[in-house]
């Protein structure tokens, strides 16, 4: 096949993928599962950052914690409360203590009051549902009073909405620019632009449930693409950000509330009159904002504190595709006019993970004097290849376009990624001159000056990825590219970073655990050396896959990454 005909074929394959559009949000190949039915009335659930789901039983006056991997249930409050909803963020569980007219937070096995309403006023001020923003501010509904209130991080309360009839469910968009509120009786969804935390615009009617006279616009959630979910009289309704109905998920009994959960955040948990249900999804939800605390090494959890010397810009929109917004967390050292920059690309087999997973690494490198940018990208359940590499390329262009705002030296931009994120970083490093990998956006180069690949496979047409594609129909690469290597060898070739190595590529360092196939990417290193491109491999003794996010290897990874970037990002 000639180069011209190969190029035409690639354009055709990518055009077909573009016409196909986003993947369906609900995985209809997996049936809705009843997880548990033994509740008085299960209400607003939430997922924490340690692998557990909180489920309040409002009539049973219990708060349960469910560990899916162990199939273990525990009751975690020593006293009884009528909790109507929960929301986990920043390492803390917040609850609507409906009966006691307060918003509270879980402190050990007790509830600590965040804000107390007067329990004697009429109509009663009983919180129904709630959502917590990235700053720790809390929006919640007072259904009987037709109000939405906001509690600031310093625990001051104010009414921010007063015109919604029987407000019930409530959720923020992923970038926290829009607050959605469901009107229970009218079965309407209202949208309010967030001018600043606790200050909203006039509302607009976003969507209406048109399934008959029965009341029931209830609890809400969003996924990573910003799609809005609301429990209705018989179904969970799903709209995109334009208000177009994407799907309706029917449940055996009336649904009440919903949230995403499980380690891959690809299960939709639904509470209802029949108990707790779980539905497999193609798209994933958003992980909670990491806890800002210094964990001990005995806990084997990494430090995710944002230091005083670092400016945090979270949920920054760095690319848009129609109504789909891609978000990044940027951490900027204070006091320096210009910094070298590092884009951090998470792993997860191209089909799971999110920008919070490498938070500790992102902060640690920012403390070393880099502007760091942890990005989300479109996973395989949402969009097929080459969407993810388009997003990565867009992130580089974004940094150059906003160099002054985030104090970035535009000629000193590197990237680091682990596992599938390592592959994407390798493809960024070797494919910046390949038009099919760039996506939309003009005016700035996507070229890197240095790259670190942590246990990511650069080869796609050969090696372990190709082998699994042929022997495992549901391998991650087959899901991400949508076809096997034998069905679409041209796509695998396009995704192959090793094949694209050329003399003008940037230096690449490989980091890998001793027990994680250190021989991986030997061919890539040979090709880099052949072109006189600086490269090396560091092997960590006794380490397995993911050692960059594990103690005791984490500190050495940071040290090695810093040394490499200082050598290759400084003019």
N, C-alpha and C positions, 0 to 999 in steps of 0.2 A: 504494500500500500504506500503511495506517495505521501510526502508531507502535506501537500495541498488537500488530498482526499481525506487524510486523517483529520486535518483541521476542520473540514466540512462536516465530517461525521461527528466530531466533538460538539460542534455548534448545534447540530441537529439533536444530539442527545440532551444537551443542556436546554435547548428550546422546549423539548418535550417535558423535561422536568419543570420548567417554568410554567408551562400551560397546565400541568397537573396541579400546581399550587400547593398550598399547605396540606399536610396530612390530616385525616380525620382526628378529632380530639379524643374521642372515646374508642377504646380498643374493643370492638364488637366480637372479636374472636374469643374473648374471655367473658363468661357469664357473671352477672352481679352475684356477689356472695353475701350471705347472711353470716356475720361474724359472731354476734351475740344477741339474744332476744330478752335476757333477764334484766329488764329495767322497769322502773315505774314509768319514766319517760326520759329517754336519752335526748340531750340537747346539744348546744354548741361545742363541737370538739376542736382540738388543736394539737399540732405535732410539735414535740420539743427537739432539742439538738442532741439528744442521747439515745434516740431510737425508740421513743415511746409516744403513745397517743393519750391525751387527756380526754375523758368523756364524762361530763356532769350528768347525773341522774336527778333532774329537777324535782320530780315527785318523790323519788326514793331518798332524797336529801343526802346524796353521796357524791363524791368525786372519785372517779376511777382512773387508774393508769393502766394502759394496755401495752404489753411488749410483744409485738407480732412475732419476732423471731423465736421467742421462748413460749409463745402462746400463754402468757402469764398475765393475770389480772390482779391488781391490788387496789384497796381502798386507802386513800392517802390522807384523809382528814380525820382527826380524832373526834371532832365535833360534827354536828349535822347542820347543813346549810342548804338553801334552795338556790343553787347556782344555775343560771340560765345560759351562760356562755363563757367560753374561755378563749384566751389568745396568748400565745407564747412568743416572746420577742426579747432579744438582748439577754438571754439567760434567765428570764423571769416569766412566771405564769401569772397573768392578770385574769381576774374573774368578775363577772357581773353577779354580785350577791343580791339577787332580786328581792328576797324576803326582807333583808335588812337595809334596803335602800342605799347601797354603797357599791363603790368599785374597790376591789381589794387585790392584794397580791399574795401569792403563796410564799410563806416564810417557814421552811421546814415542813411541819405537819399542821401549821396554823395559818390562818388568814390575817394579814395585816392591812388595816384600812388605808386606802390611798385618798379617797374622798367620800365623805359621809353626807347624804342628803337628809333633810328633815323628814322623818318617817310619818309625821302627822299631817303634812300638807295635802290638800286635795286639788286636782286629782293626784294620786300618789306618784312620787318620784322614784319609781323602781326601774333600775337599769335592766335592759333586755339583752342587747347584743353589743359587742365592742370590737375595736381594732386599734392597734398600737403602732404609731409611726416610728421611723428610724431614730428620732430624737427622744423617744420615750413618752411622747404625748399620746393621750388616749381619747379617741372619739367613741361615743356610745349613744344608744337610743333610749329615750324615755317614752315608751309607746303610749301610755295613757295620757301624757301631757303633750303629745304631738311635737316633741322637741328632740333635737340632736345636740349633745353637749360635748365640750372638749375640756380635758384636764391637762394643763401644761406640765412640763417636767418638774416644775416646782410646786405642783399639786394645787394650782388655782383653777377653778372651774368657771366656764362661761357657756351660755347658750349660743350655738353657732347656726342652727337652723330651727325655724319655728313654723314653717308652712307646710310640712309634709303630714298627711293624714295617717295616723297610726304607724309611725316609723318603726321598723322591725330590724331586718338584717342590715349590716353595714360593713363596707370593705373599702380599702384604698387601692388605686391602681398601682402597678409595680413601681413606677417612678414617683408615686405619691403626689401626683399633680391633680388627681381627681378623686373625690370621695363619692362612692355610690351608696345609696340608701333605698331600701325597699319599703313601699307603702303597703301594709298588710291587707287592708280591706279593699283598696282600689286595685291591688295587684299591679302596681306600677313600680318601675325602677327610676330613681332620680339621680342625676349627676350634678355635682358641685365642683367647680374648679377651686383648687386650693391656692389662694394667693400667697399665703405663708401659713405655717402651722397654726391652726386655730382661727384662721380667717378665710372665709369661703365666699365665692361669688354667688349671685342669684342662681337658683337651681334650674335645670332643664329636664324635661321628661325624656328619659333615655330609651325605655322600652316598656311594653305592656304585655302581660300574660292574658291571652284571649281564649282561655280554655273553659269558659262557662261562668256561672254566677257564684260558684263557691269561693270563699275568701282563701287567702293563703300565700302571699308573697313573704317568704320567711328568711332564713339565714342565707349568707352569701360567702363566696370566696372568689379568688382570681387565680389564674395559672401564670406561668412565666411569660407567656405572650400577651398577657393583659386581658384575655377572655374573661367574661363575667359569668358566674354561676349563681343561680338563685333557686331555692327550693320553693316549689309551688304546691298546688293542691294535690297533684298526682305525680308530678315529674320534677326533676332538676332541669331547669332551663339554662341554656348556654348561648351567650351572645358574643360576637367579637366586639372590638372597641368602637366600631361604627354603628353598633346597635342591630346588626344583622343576626338573625337567629341561626346558629350553627347546628344545634342538635337539642334533643330533649331526651333525658334519661329517665325512664319510668321505673318506679320502685313499687314493690308489692303493697306497701302501706304508705301513708302520707309522709313525705320527707319534711324534716324540720330545719336541719342545718347541715353544713358540709365543710370539709377542708381536705387539703392534700396531705399525704403522709407516706410512710415507709422510707427506707434508706435512700432509694432512688427518687423519691417524691413523685412516683408515677402511679399512685393509688389515690382515688377519690373516696374518702370516707364520708358516709352519709348517715346521719342520725334521723330516726323517724319513729312513728308510732309502733312499728314492729321491732325496733331495736337499732343495732348498728350494722350497716352494710358497707361493702367495699367493692369498688369497680376499678378494674385495670384501665389505665389511660395510655394513649400514645404520647401525649404531651405531659410534661411534669409541672409540678407546682414550684413555689419558691420556698427555699429553706429559711428558717428564722434568722434574723440578724444575730451574728455571734455575740456571745457574752463578753463584755468588756471587763475581764478579770485576769489576774495572773494565777494560773493553776500551778500546783506543785508538780515536780517531776515524778513524785510517787503516783499521781493521778495519770501520768503519761498524757497529759493534755497540754497544748501549746499556748503560749501567751498571745491573746488577741486584744490586749489593751491598746487603745490608740493614744500614744504619748502626747504630752502637752506640746512638744516641739514639732508635731505633725498636724497639718491641716487635713481634715477628712472631707472629701466631697463624694457622698454616696448616692448611688442610683442616678448618675449622670447619663443623659442620653447621648450616645456617641455615634449612632447610625439609625436611620429610619427607612423602612421599606413599606410604603403606604402608611397604614396605621400602626404597624409593628415597630416598637421602639426597642433598640438594643441598649442595655444599661452597663455601666462600669462604675467601679469604686476607685477613686483616685486619692492617693495619699502624698501630700506635698510637704517636704521639709521647710520649716520656716527659716527666714533669715538669709536665704541664698537667692540672688537674682536669677540664676539659671542653673538647672540641674540636668545631668544625664537622666534619661528615662528608661523604665523597664516595663514592658507589657507582660502580664502574668496570665497564662492560659491554663485553665484547669483541665483535669483528666476526666475519665469516665467512659471510655470506649466510644466516644463520639455520640453517645445516646443518653448519658446521664451526667450529673454533676452540675455545679453552678459556681458563680464568682466568689462565693464566700468560703469555698473549700480550701483555698490557699491563702486565707486571710493572714495567718501568722507569718508566712513567708513574705507576703506583700508588705506587711508592716515592718518586718525585720530589715528588709532591703531599703525601705524608706528611711529607717533610722540610720542607715549607712550613707545617706545623702542623695538618694535617687527619688525622682518623682515616679511613683509606681501606679500602675493602672491594671487592676484585676477586671477582666471582661467576662460577660456572658456571651455565648454565641448560640446560634440556632442548632439544636440537637437533631439527631436523625428522626425522632418521632414527630418533629415539627416540620422540618424541611430537609430534603436530601442534599448530599454533596452536589455542588460546591458551596452551598450556603455558608457553612461554618468558616471556610477559608476566606470567603468574601468578607465576613464579619471581622476576621483577624486583620485582613488587609485594611479594612476601613478604620480599625483602631489606630493603626500607624498613621494614616492620613489625618485622623482626628487630632492626634497629639501634635502633629506639625501645624495643623490649622489653628490650634489653640495653644501654641507654645507660650505665648505671653501670659495667658490666663493662668496656666498651671506651671509656670516658671520652668519650662523645658528648653533645653538646648536642642534645636531641631535636627542637628547633625550628629546627635549622640543618643540614638534610640536603639535599645536592645529588646529582647524578649526571652522569657523562660517559661517552659511548660513541662508538665509531667504526664507520662503515659500517652493517651490520645492527644492531650495538650502538647506533649513533646513532639508528636508527629506534626501537628499543625504549626508549631514553631519552626520545625525543620522545613516545612513547605513554605512558610513565610520567608525563610532565609534563602532558599534555593529557587523559589518560583516567582519572585517579584517582577520578573520580566515576561511572565506568561499572562497574556491578557485574560484568558478564561478564568484565572484565579483572583482577579482583582475586584470584580463586582462593580457596582455603580460608584460614582464619585470621581471628580477630576481635580486638578490643580495642585496636588501634593503627591510625592512619591510614597510608596509603601515599603521601600527598601530598608532593611535593618542594617545596623552597623556591627552587631554581635548577637549571638543566639546560644542558648543553653537548652539542650534536649535531655530531659530526665526520663530515661527508660522508655522513650517513645520509638516506635518502629518507623524508620524512614522509608524502608522498602514496602511496596504494596503489591507489586507484580510477582515478587519472589518472596521467599522466607515464610515466616509463621503466619502472616496475615493471609497470604495467598493459599497456604495449606488449609487454614481454618475455613476460608471461603468455600473451598471445594468439599470439605468433609463435615462442616457444621452449617446447615442451612440457615440457622438463626444466629450466625456469628455477628459480632458487632459491625464488621465491615459490610456484610451483606445488608444489614438493616440500614446503615448509614448511606451507602451508595445505592441501595434499592435493588441491586442485582448482584449475582455472583461474578467472580472474575472471568469465568468462561462465558457468561452471558454478555458482559460488557467490559472486555479487556481494555478498551480505550479509556473508560472512566478510571479504572485502577491505575493506568499509566499516567493519566492526568494528576491523580492523587499521589503519585510516587515521587517523594522528595529526593531520593537517592539518584534517580535517573536525571534529575535536573541540575545536578551539581556542575558548576562551570567556574571559570577562572575569576569571574568578578563577584563571586559570592562572599558573604561576610564570614569571619571566624566562627566556628561552632565547637562548643565544649559539650562532651557527653558525660552525664553523671548517672551511675547505676549501682545497685546493690550487688554484693557478691553472690547472693542467692537468686538473682533476677537476670540470669543470662547475660553476663558481662560481654559475651562475644557479639551481642546484638550490635548492629550497625558497623561491623568491621569493614564491610564493603564501602560504606559511606566514608569512613575515615580514610580508607585507602585512596578513594577518589579525591577527597579534599587535599590530601598530601600530594597527590599527583599534580594538582593545580597550584601547589604552594600556598594553600589556604591554611591558616593556623587552626589546628584542631588537637584535641587530646581527650582522654577518657580517665575519669576518676572512679575507682571502685571502692565501695564502702564495706568493710569487713563485717560479715554476719548479717547484712541487711537484705531485706526482701523488697518486693515491689511497694512503692509508696513511701520509701524511707525518708524522702524529703519532707514528709508530714509527720514524722515519728521521732521521738526521743530514743536514744541519745544522738542520732545521726543528724537531726535537724540543724543544730548549731554548726556542724562542719559543712553542711550543704550551703548554709548562708555564707560562711567564711570563704568557701571555694568560689561561689557565685560572685561575691563581691570582688575577690581578687581578679577573676577573669574579666568582669565588666570594667573594672578600673584600668586594666591593661588595654582594653579595646574600645572603650567609649570615650576616652579622654583625647582631646586634640593635642 
